[in-house]
Amino acid sequence: MFTEVLQRAAPFRLGLPRTRPGTEPRYECLSRMSRHAQQLRDHDINPCVEETDASRKCMDDNNYKKDMCTAYFLKYKNCRKFWHDIMMQRKRNGVKPEMPSAEERRKILESMGKPY
């Protein structure tokens, strides 16, 4: 159980051995992104990657003062709401996949202009 906590808590361990002599590995080097993190960066799964990156950059640039990045947070929130509404409409209509692919979303945004 402790090793599972270490694996989840630490995305990677630099400079620490992967195994100890005579024992099984305590944790493996997780220098790659987790599957969940990879999905969040996948443009086919997450339609708001650009808005996420912009809000994170704003937070980094402004020393994590949230009030300085309100506009970015609102854009992200509106993006998520917009695509969630489309996903729910497609689900009601029986359209698969429920979330349009990155290419489909690009075409939707071009036809509408960016609504958020």
N, C-alpha and C positions, 0 to 999 in steps of 0.2 A: 504494500500500500504506500509506503513512504517513497519508493522509487517512482510510483505513478504520479505522486504529488510533485516530485522533482521534475519529471518529464513534462508535466503540464505547466509548471510554474516558470521554468527556464526555457526560453526558446532556443538557446544554445549555450554551451559552456566552453569558453575559450581557455586553453591552457590547462584544463583538468583532464586527467586520464579517463579513458572510457571504461577501463576495467582495472581492477586491482589484482595483483598476482594471487592465484589460487582461489579466486572467488568469481562468481558470475557478474556480468556487468550491472552496475547500479543504475545507470541511465545511458542512453545513447546520445551522441552529439546530434542535436536537432538544429543544424544550421539552416535547413530549408524552412520555408514557411509551413505552418500547419495547413491541413486540408481546408479548414474553415477560412483561414487568412487568404489562401489561394482563391477560394470561391469569391471572397469579397473583392478581390482584385480582377476577377474575370468579367469582362465587359458584357458577355452573354448572360451572366447571372445577375450582376449588379448594375442597374442602369444609371446609378448616380456616382460612379467612380470619380468623375471630374469634380463634382461638388464636394465630395469627401476630401479629395486632395487639396482643394482650395481652402476649405475650412481648417484643415490641419496645418497648412502652410501659414494661414493667418494667425493661428494660435502660436505657432513657432515664432513667427516674426514679431508678435506682440507680447511675448513673455507670458503666454497663457492667461491673458486678461480677456475673459469671455465677452465683456461688454464692447470690446473693440471689433469683434467678429460677428456681431448679430446679423448683419446682412448675409454673410456666408452661411450661417446656420439656417436662416429663413429660406435661402435658395435650396439648401439640402433638404429641408423639411418639405418644401413645395415639390421638389423633384420626387421624393419618396411617395408623397401623396398622389401625385399625378400618375406615376407608373403603377402604384398599387390599385388605383381606380381602374386603369386600363386592364390590369391583370384580373381583377374581379369581374369586369364586364366580359372579358374573354372566357373566363371560367363559367359564368352564367350561360354564355352562348355555346359552350361546349367546344371552344377552339383550343387546340393543342399545338404547341406548348402554350401554357397560360401567359408566360412572360415572353413578349416578342424578342427575337434575337437582336443582337447589336445592329445588324444591317437593317432589319425591319424598323427598329427604333429610330435609326438615323433617317430613314425615309419618312417616318411619321413626323419627326421634328422638322424636316425640310418642308413638308407640305403645310404645317401649322405655324411655323416659326417657333421659337422656343417659348412655350407657354408658362414657364416658371422662372 
